[in-house]
Amino acid sequence: MHSQQVTAEPPSNDRAERDSTVGDVPGVRWSPASGADRAPLVFDVIIAGCGPTGAMLAAELRLHDVRVLVLEKETEPASFVRIVGLHIRSLELMAMRGLLERILEHGRQRPAGGFFAAIPKPAPKGLDSAHAYFLGIPQPVINHLLEEHAIELGAQVRRGCAVAGFEQDDEGVTVELADGEQLRSRYLVGCDGGRSTVRKLLGVGFPGEPSRTETLMGEMQVGVPQEEIAAKVTEIGETHRRFWLRPFGEGVYSVVVPAAGVSDRAEPPTLEDFKQQLRSIAGTDFGVHSPRWMSRFGDATRLAERYRVGRVLLAGDAAHIHPPIGGQGLNLGVQDAFNLGWKLAAQIRGWAPETLLDTYQAERHPVAEDVLDNTRAQMELLSTEPGPQAVRRLLTELMGFDEVNRHLIEKITAIGIRYDFGEGPALLGRRLRDIDVKQGHLYGLLHRGRGLLLDRTERLTVGGWSDRVDYLADPTAELDVPCVLLRPDGHVSWIGDDQQDLDGHLSRWFGKPAD
């Protein structure tokens, strides 16, 4: 098999790692070979899949000097231009790593409202973020920017390389490619999509519901004036919720129509399929032509039973799939990568507390469950049946209350997430917005992917954790608490003003202090 390699050479020095036992796990084949018979550990982490999740994870690991190889089965990036969206929390994460300005150049901002079941309600005022908007961006562009970012940091990316098998033991994972080549790493992460080969080989269950409703979706040009389209969409939208044409500029529209009665679901849809459905529902095909891309999606909803088995982990669509309603899929995967990256790096670098890597599933699995539930609810609200339509009218009325609207927009954009760090103030476990500090903006201090102690008392210290946690004394910070400890993903892991208490929480998240 021919494979193209795009690379910045990884450092050749080995890395210390905490000695962890992976134990006997049903369905996993542990290699009985002795250490002398195994291939040498060339990489710390191999990532299967170079979509947004895989590329973001690779970049996060490289911030901590972890040797990373990303394997992508496709020989070339996708050529079709599909518009995807970054929600508020993902925009914040990009700002934390110094990527936001680069990404904004290629996207179109629009207000952060109307996401939940396409109910046309504006976002509530005063959302708790400096980036309270939605960014539409072509999928090939965001894929390229994130892959470029990972390569700039030193990740290797090999295209035309598909994972065909793997074996794990108490020291690492031997990965076999489709062409028979074998590679060796400490960990393997499957970021290889909803049909994940890694998940299937791992034997992890993927329970949920199969697809019941099919929808056509594409981007194409139209041949009638925008005013005519807008009037017709408004009229039809009263009864057909899975129908819309939305402008993307330069005569290009996003077109969504039900797929009922259209060609074999196993076959890619055609332009004639779109015309047929548009004529059936709207009485006109709007002169659609020159499609950029066309696809069909269902409402299958599934969640992996486990995110980790030994030294193999899952992230992104490999761990969860759901309908695209609300535009949460890409965002959920990128946020998985931010949660996992620093924890896996800590394990490899040897300072991770014993249970740190387990918190990846403990924190992200419930988040995915919530996303799956809200997409299930949204799909029900798109039904043309009288019952769901009555619920939709009631919810539309309820969203007129600020508290309801705010709750739903914070859910969709992921800024309402609170991880369970135990009892404490309301801010504990939540992400901290990009507040002003004396050096400028808080997120500018998180570019290196390290923890941060923000000390308004100017009395505390990070002491022996200074190789993992930065310190900022800033009595002017926009906070109503004395001090906060931030994890590398921006979530507040401690609030207080007592050094002994702080040391305990530094140990909890960042391991033992350096000698």
C-alpha positions as CSV (number, residue, x, y, z in Angstrom):
1,M,0.0,0.0,0.0
2,H,1.3,3.4,-0.9
3,S,1.3,5.9,2.0
4,Q,2.0,9.5,1.9
5,Q,3.8,10.9,5.0
6,V,3.5,14.5,6.1
7,T,5.8,15.0,9.0
8,A,7.9,17.0,11.4
9,E,10.3,14.5,12.9
10,P,9.4,13.5,16.5
11,P,12.1,13.8,19.2
12,S,14.1,10.6,19.5
13,N,14.5,10.6,23.3
14,D,12.2,8.2,25.1
15,R,9.7,9.4,27.7
16,A,9.1,8.1,31.2
17,E,5.7,6.6,31.9
18,R,3.9,5.6,35.0
19,D,3.9,1.8,35.2
20,S,0.3,0.8,34.9
21,T,-1.3,-2.6,34.7
22,V,-4.0,-3.1,32.2
23,G,-5.1,-6.5,33.4
24,D,-7.4,-9.1,31.9
25,V,-10.3,-7.6,29.9
26,P,-12.8,-9.9,28.1
27,G,-12.7,-9.6,24.3
28,V,-9.1,-8.2,24.2
29,R,-6.2,-10.2,23.0
30,W,-3.2,-9.6,25.2
31,S,0.2,-10.3,23.6
32,P,2.0,-13.1,25.4
33,A,5.4,-12.3,23.8
34,S,8.3,-11.3,26.0
35,G,9.7,-7.9,26.0
36,A,12.6,-9.0,23.8
37,D,10.2,-10.4,21.1
38,R,8.1,-7.2,20.8
39,A,8.7,-4.4,18.4
40,P,10.3,-1.4,20.0
41,L,8.1,1.5,21.1
42,V,8.5,4.0,18.3
43,F,5.5,6.2,19.3
44,D,3.8,7.2,22.5
45,V,0.4,7.4,20.8
46,I,-1.0,6.3,17.5
47,I,-4.3,7.9,16.5
48,A,-6.5,6.3,13.9
49,G,-8.3,9.0,12.0
50,C,-7.3,12.5,11.0
51,G,-10.6,14.3,11.2
52,P,-11.1,17.2,13.6
53,T,-11.1,15.0,16.7
54,G,-7.9,13.1,15.7
55,A,-6.0,16.2,14.6
56,M,-7.0,18.2,17.7
57,L,-5.9,15.3,19.9
58,A,-2.6,15.0,18.2
59,A,-2.0,18.7,18.7
60,E,-2.9,18.5,22.4
61,L,-0.5,15.7,22.9
62,R,2.3,17.5,21.1
63,L,2.0,20.4,23.5
64,H,3.4,18.0,26.0
65,D,6.2,16.6,23.8
66,V,4.4,13.3,23.3
67,R,5.5,11.4,20.1
68,V,2.3,11.1,18.0
69,L,1.5,9.3,14.7
70,V,-1.9,9.9,13.1
71,L,-3.0,7.3,10.6
72,E,-5.6,8.3,8.0
73,K,-7.1,5.7,5.6
74,E,-8.0,8.3,3.0
75,T,-5.1,9.2,0.6
76,E,-6.4,12.7,0.1
77,P,-8.5,15.1,2.2
78,A,-12.2,15.3,1.3
79,S,-12.8,17.5,-1.7
80,F,-16.5,18.3,-1.2
81,V,-17.2,21.6,0.5
82,R,-19.6,21.0,3.4
83,I,-20.3,23.8,5.8
84,V,-20.0,22.8,9.5
85,G,-20.2,25.0,12.6
86,L,-18.3,25.7,15.7
87,H,-20.3,26.5,18.8
88,I,-19.3,28.8,21.6
89,R,-17.4,26.2,23.7
90,S,-15.4,25.0,20.7
91,L,-14.6,28.6,19.8
92,E,-13.4,29.2,23.4
93,L,-11.1,26.1,23.1
94,M,-9.6,27.4,19.9
95,A,-8.9,30.7,21.7
96,M,-7.2,28.8,24.5
97,R,-4.7,27.4,22.0
98,G,-4.2,30.5,20.0
99,L,-6.1,29.1,16.9
100,L,-9.2,31.3,16.9
101,E,-7.9,34.2,14.8
102,R,-6.6,31.8,12.2
103,I,-9.9,30.0,12.0
104,L,-12.1,33.2,12.0
105,E,-10.4,34.3,8.7
106,H,-12.1,31.3,7.0
107,G,-15.6,31.3,8.6
108,R,-18.8,33.3,8.7
109,Q,-20.1,34.5,12.1
110,R,-23.8,34.5,12.8
111,P,-25.9,34.9,16.0
112,A,-26.0,31.9,18.4
113,G,-29.7,31.2,18.2
114,G,-32.3,29.1,16.6
115,F,-30.4,25.8,17.2
116,F,-32.8,23.8,19.2
117,A,-35.0,21.8,16.8
118,A,-34.6,24.8,14.4
119,I,-37.1,26.8,16.6
120,P,-36.5,30.4,15.5
121,K,-35.6,32.0,18.8
122,P,-32.7,34.4,19.2
123,A,-30.0,33.7,21.8
124,P,-30.7,35.2,25.2
125,K,-28.8,38.4,26.0
126,G,-25.7,38.3,28.1
127,L,-24.4,34.7,27.4
128,D,-21.4,34.1,29.6
129,S,-18.7,34.1,26.9
130,A,-16.5,36.5,25.0
131,H,-17.3,34.3,21.9
132,A,-21.1,34.2,22.0
133,Y,-21.6,33.5,18.3
134,F,-21.7,30.6,15.8
135,L,-19.0,30.2,13.2
136,G,-19.9,28.5,9.9
137,I,-16.8,27.1,8.2
138,P,-16.2,24.7,5.3
139,Q,-15.4,21.3,6.6
140,P,-12.3,20.8,4.5
141,V,-10.9,24.1,5.8
142,I,-11.3,23.3,9.5
143,N,-9.9,19.8,8.9
144,H,-6.9,21.3,7.1
145,L,-6.3,24.0,9.8
146,L,-6.4,21.5,12.6
147,E,-4.2,19.0,10.8
148,E,-1.8,21.9,9.9
149,H,-1.7,22.9,13.6
150,A,-0.8,19.4,14.7
151,I,1.9,19.1,12.1
152,E,3.4,22.4,13.1
153,L,3.6,21.1,16.6
154,G,5.5,18.0,15.5
155,A,2.8,15.4,14.9
156,Q,3.3,12.9,12.1
157,V,0.4,12.3,9.7
158,R,0.4,9.3,7.3
159,R,-2.3,9.1,4.7
160,G,-3.4,6.0,2.9
161,C,-2.9,3.9,6.1
162,A,-5.8,1.9,7.5
163,V,-5.7,0.1,10.8
164,A,-6.4,-3.6,10.2
165,G,-5.7,-5.0,13.6
166,F,-3.9,-4.5,16.9
167,E,-2.8,-6.4,20.0
168,Q,-2.1,-4.8,23.4
169,D,0.0,-5.9,26.3
170,D,1.1,-4.4,29.6
171,E,3.7,-2.2,27.8
172,G,2.0,-1.0,24.7
173,V,0.0,-1.7,21.6
174,T,1.1,-3.3,18.3
175,V,-0.9,-1.9,15.4
176,E,-1.1,-3.7,12.1
177,L,-1.9,-1.7,9.0
178,A,-3.9,-3.0,6.0
179,D,-0.6,-3.5,4.0
180,G,0.8,-5.7,6.8
181,E,3.2,-3.1,8.3
182,Q,3.3,-3.2,12.1
183,L,3.8,-0.2,14.3
184,R,4.3,0.0,18.1
185,S,3.1,2.6,20.6
186,R,2.2,3.0,24.2
187,Y,-1.5,3.9,23.4
188,L,-3.9,3.7,20.5
189,V,-6.8,6.1,20.2
190,G,-9.7,5.4,17.7
191,C,-10.9,8.7,16.2
192,D,-12.0,6.8,13.1
193,G,-15.6,7.7,12.9
194,G,-19.0,6.1,13.4
195,R,-18.0,2.9,11.7
196,S,-14.8,2.8,13.7
197,T,-12.6,-0.1,13.0
198,V,-10.8,0.4,16.3
199,R,-14.0,0.2,18.3
200,K,-15.1,-3.0,16.4
201,L,-11.8,-4.7,16.9
202,L,-11.8,-3.7,20.6
203,G,-15.2,-5.5,21.0
204,V,-16.8,-2.5,22.7
205,G,-20.6,-2.5,22.4
206,F,-22.3,0.4,20.6
207,P,-25.9,0.2,21.8
208,G,-28.6,2.6,20.7
209,E,-31.3,3.0,18.0
210,P,-30.8,2.3,14.3
211,S,-31.9,4.9,11.8
212,R,-35.6,5.3,11.3
213,T,-35.8,8.5,9.3
214,E,-33.6,9.5,6.3
215,T,-33.0,13.0,5.2
216,L,-31.2,14.4,2.2
217,M,-28.7,17.2,2.8
218,G,-26.5,19.1,0.4
219,E,-25.2,22.5,-0.8
220,M,-26.0,23.8,-4.2
221,Q,-26.8,26.8,-6.3
222,V,-30.4,27.9,-7.0
223,G,-32.0,29.6,-9.9
224,V,-34.7,31.8,-8.4
225,P,-34.5,35.0,-6.3
226,Q,-33.8,34.8,-2.6
227,E,-37.1,36.5,-1.8
228,E,-39.1,33.8,-3.5
229,I,-37.1,31.1,-1.7
230,A,-37.6,32.8,1.7
231,A,-41.4,33.1,1.3
232,K,-41.8,29.5,0.2
233,V,-39.6,28.2,3.0
234,T,-41.6,30.1,5.6
235,E,-44.8,28.7,4.2
236,I,-43.7,25.1,3.9
237,G,-41.8,25.2,7.3
238,E,-45.0,25.6,9.2
239,T,-45.8,21.9,8.5
240,H,-42.5,20.3,7.2
241,R,-39.8,20.7,9.8
242,R,-37.2,18.7,7.9
243,F,-37.3,21.1,5.0
244,W,-35.2,24.2,4.5
245,L,-33.1,26.2,2.1
246,R,-30.6,28.4,3.9
247,P,-28.3,30.8,2.0
248,F,-24.5,30.6,2.4
249,G,-23.6,33.4,0.1
250,E,-22.8,33.7,-3.6
251,G,-26.0,31.9,-4.6
252,V,-25.2,28.8,-2.6
253,Y,-27.8,27.3,-0.4
254,S,-27.9,24.5,2.2
255,V,-30.8,22.3,1.1
256,V,-32.5,19.8,3.5
257,V,-35.4,17.6,2.5
258,P,-36.9,14.3,3.7
259,A,-35.6,11.3,1.8
260,A,-38.7,9.2,1.9
261,G,-39.3,7.4,-1.4
262,V,-35.9,8.4,-2.8
263,S,-33.5,5.8,-4.3
264,D,-31.7,3.1,-2.4
265,R,-30.4,4.3,0.9
266,A,-27.1,2.5,0.1
267,E,-26.6,4.7,-2.9
268,P,-25.4,8.3,-2.9
269,P,-28.2,10.8,-3.6
270,T,-28.4,12.6,-6.9
271,L,-29.4,16.1,-7.9
272,E,-32.5,14.6,-9.4
273,D,-33.4,13.1,-6.0
274,F,-33.2,16.6,-4.5
275,K,-35.3,18.1,-7.3
276,Q,-37.9,15.3,-7.0
277,Q,-38.3,15.9,-3.2
278,L,-38.4,19.7,-3.6
279,R,-41.1,19.5,-6.2
280,S,-43.1,17.0,-4.1
281,I,-43.0,19.2,-1.0
282,A,-42.8,22.8,-2.3
283,G,-44.2,22.4,-5.8
284,T,-40.9,23.7,-7.3
285,D,-37.3,22.6,-7.4
286,F,-36.1,26.2,-7.1
287,G,-33.9,25.6,-10.1
288,V,-31.2,23.9,-8.0
289,H,-28.0,23.1,-9.9
290,S,-24.2,22.8,-9.5
291,P,-24.1,20.9,-6.2
292,R,-21.0,21.2,-4.1
293,W,-21.8,18.0,-2.2
294,M,-24.9,15.8,-1.5
295,S,-25.4,13.2,1.2
296,R,-28.1,11.6,3.2
297,F,-28.2,11.1,7.0
298,G,-30.4,9.1,9.3
299,D,-31.3,9.5,13.0
300,A,-29.2,6.6,14.3
301,T,-28.2,7.2,17.8
302,R,-25.5,5.2,19.5
303,L,-23.1,5.5,22.4
304,A,-20.0,3.3,23.1
305,E,-20.3,1.3,26.4
306,R,-16.7,2.1,27.3
307,Y,-14.3,4.8,26.1
308,R,-11.3,2.9,27.3
309,V,-10.1,-0.7,27.4
310,G,-6.6,-1.0,28.7
311,R,-4.3,1.1,26.4
312,V,-6.9,1.7,23.7
313,L,-9.3,4.6,23.8
314,L,-12.1,6.0,21.7
315,A,-13.1,9.6,20.9
316,G,-15.4,11.6,18.6
317,D,-17.8,9.7,16.4
318,A,-16.0,6.4,17.2
319,A,-17.5,6.8,20.7
320,H,-20.9,8.4,19.8
321,I,-23.2,9.1,16.8
322,H,-26.4,11.0,16.6
323,P,-28.4,13.1,14.1
324,P,-26.8,16.4,13.0
325,I,-29.7,18.5,14.3
326,G,-28.3,21.3,16.5
327,G,-24.8,21.0,14.8
328,Q,-23.2,19.3,17.9
329,G,-21.2,16.4,16.4
330,L,-17.9,18.0,15.4
331,N,-18.0,20.1,18.5
332,L,-18.5,17.1,20.8
333,G,-15.5,15.3,19.2
334,V,-13.2,18.3,19.5
335,Q,-14.2,18.7,23.1
336,D,-13.4,15.0,23.7
337,A,-9.9,15.6,22.4
338,F,-9.4,18.6,24.7
339,N,-10.5,16.5,27.7
340,L,-8.4,13.5,26.8
341,G,-5.2,15.1,25.5
342,W,-3.6,16.5,28.6
343,K,-4.6,13.4,30.7
344,L,-3.1,11.0,28.3
345,A,0.0,13.1,28.0
346,A,0.3,13.1,31.8
347,Q,0.1,9.3,31.9
348,I,2.9,9.1,29.3
349,R,5.1,11.7,31.0
350,G,4.8,9.9,34.3
351,W,3.1,12.4,36.5
352,A,-0.6,11.4,36.2
353,P,-2.4,10.6,39.4
354,E,-3.6,7.0,39.5
355,T,-7.2,7.6,38.3
356,L,-6.7,10.6,36.1
357,L,-7.1,8.8,32.8
358,D,-10.3,7.2,34.1
359,T,-11.8,10.6,34.5
360,Y,-11.9,10.9,30.7
361,Q,-14.8,8.5,30.5
362,A,-16.3,9.6,33.8
363,E,-16.6,13.2,32.4
364,R,-17.2,12.8,28.7
365,H,-19.6,9.8,28.6
366,P,-22.4,11.6,30.5
367,V,-21.9,14.7,28.2
368,A,-22.4,12.4,25.2
369,E,-25.5,10.9,26.8
370,D,-26.9,14.3,27.2
371,V,-26.2,15.2,23.5
372,L,-27.8,12.0,22.3
373,D,-30.9,12.8,24.4
374,N,-31.3,16.3,23.2
375,T,-30.9,15.2,19.6
376,R,-33.5,12.5,20.1
377,A,-35.9,15.2,21.5
378,Q,-35.1,17.5,18.6
379,M,-35.8,14.9,16.0
380,E,-39.2,14.2,17.6
381,L,-40.0,17.9,17.4
382,L,-39.3,17.8,13.6
383,S,-42.1,15.2,13.1
384,T,-45.2,16.3,11.2
385,E,-47.4,14.2,13.5
386,P,-50.0,16.1,15.6
387,G,-48.5,15.1,19.0
388,P,-44.9,16.2,18.3
389,Q,-46.2,19.4,16.7
390,A,-48.3,20.2,19.8
391,V,-45.2,19.7,21.9
392,R,-43.2,21.9,19.5
393,R,-45.7,24.7,19.8
394,L,-45.6,24.5,23.6
395,L,-41.8,24.5,23.7
396,T,-41.7,27.5,21.4
397,E,-44.0,29.3,23.8
398,L,-41.8,28.2,26.8
399,M,-38.6,29.4,25.0
400,G,-40.1,32.9,25.3
401,F,-38.9,32.7,28.9
402,D,-35.3,33.7,29.2
403,E,-34.4,30.9,31.6
404,V,-35.7,28.2,29.3
405,N,-34.1,29.7,26.2
406,R,-30.8,30.2,28.1
407,H,-30.8,26.6,29.4
408,L,-31.3,25.1,25.9
409,I,-28.7,27.3,24.2
410,E,-26.1,26.6,26.9
411,K,-26.8,22.9,26.4
412,I,-26.4,23.0,22.6
413,T,-23.2,25.1,22.8
414,A,-21.7,23.1,25.7
415,I,-21.1,26.1,27.9
416,G,-23.5,24.8,30.5
417,I,-21.4,21.6,31.2
418,R,-20.4,21.1,34.8
419,Y,-18.1,18.1,35.6
420,D,-18.7,16.5,39.0
421,F,-15.7,17.5,41.1
422,G,-17.6,17.1,44.4
423,E,-19.4,19.7,46.5
424,G,-18.4,23.3,46.2
425,P,-19.3,26.7,44.7
426,A,-21.4,26.9,41.5
427,L,-18.3,27.6,39.4
428,L,-16.5,24.4,40.5
429,G,-16.4,22.0,37.6
430,R,-17.5,24.6,35.0
431,R,-15.3,26.3,32.4
432,L,-14.2,29.8,33.1
433,R,-14.9,32.4,30.5
434,D,-12.2,34.4,28.9
435,I,-11.9,37.1,31.6
436,D,-9.7,40.1,31.5
437,V,-6.4,39.8,33.5
438,K,-3.4,42.2,33.8
439,Q,-1.6,40.4,30.9
440,G,-4.6,40.8,28.6
441,H,-7.0,37.9,28.3
442,L,-7.1,34.7,30.4
443,Y,-7.2,32.3,27.4
444,G,-4.0,33.8,26.1
445,L,-2.3,32.3,29.2
446,L,-3.5,28.8,28.3
447,H,-1.8,28.3,24.9
448,R,0.7,25.8,26.2
449,G,-1.9,23.4,27.5
450,R,-0.8,23.6,31.2
451,G,-2.8,24.2,34.4
452,L,-3.1,27.7,35.8
453,L,-3.5,29.1,39.3
454,L,-5.1,32.5,39.3
455,D,-4.3,34.0,42.7
456,R,-6.1,37.2,43.6
457,T,-4.7,37.1,47.2
458,E,-1.0,37.0,46.0
459,R,-0.2,34.7,48.8
460,L,-0.3,31.2,47.3
461,T,2.2,29.2,45.2
462,V,2.2,26.2,42.8
463,G,5.5,25.1,44.4
464,G,6.6,21.7,43.1
465,W,4.0,21.6,40.4
466,S,5.5,24.6,38.5
467,D,6.6,22.2,35.6
468,R,2.9,21.5,35.0
469,V,1.0,24.5,36.4
470,D,1.5,28.2,35.7
471,Y,0.9,30.9,38.2
472,L,-0.6,34.3,37.9
473,A,-1.0,36.8,40.8
474,D,-3.7,39.1,39.7
475,P,-5.9,41.0,42.2
476,T,-7.7,42.8,39.3
477,A,-9.1,39.7,37.7
478,E,-12.9,39.7,37.1
479,L,-13.7,37.1,39.7
480,D,-15.8,37.1,42.9
481,V,-13.7,34.3,44.5
482,P,-10.1,34.7,45.9
483,C,-8.3,32.0,43.8
484,V,-9.1,29.4,41.1
485,L,-7.1,26.5,39.8
486,L,-7.7,25.8,36.1
487,R,-7.1,22.5,34.4
488,P,-5.5,22.6,30.9
489,D,-9.0,22.4,29.4
490,G,-10.1,25.5,31.2
491,H,-12.4,23.9,33.8
492,V,-12.2,25.1,37.4
493,S,-10.9,22.3,39.6
494,W,-10.5,24.3,42.9
495,I,-11.7,27.5,44.5
496,G,-10.3,28.9,47.7
497,D,-7.5,30.7,49.5
498,D,-5.8,28.0,51.7
499,Q,-2.4,26.7,50.6
500,Q,-2.8,23.3,52.2
501,D,-6.1,22.8,50.5
502,L,-4.7,23.9,47.2
503,D,-1.8,21.4,47.5
504,G,-4.3,18.6,47.9
505,H,-6.1,19.6,44.7
506,L,-2.8,20.1,42.8
507,S,-2.0,16.5,43.8
508,R,-5.4,15.3,42.7
509,W,-5.2,16.7,39.2
510,F,-1.4,17.1,38.6
511,G,0.2,14.2,40.6
512,K,3.0,14.4,43.0
513,P,5.2,17.5,43.1
514,A,8.6,17.4,41.5
515,D,11.5,16.7,43.8
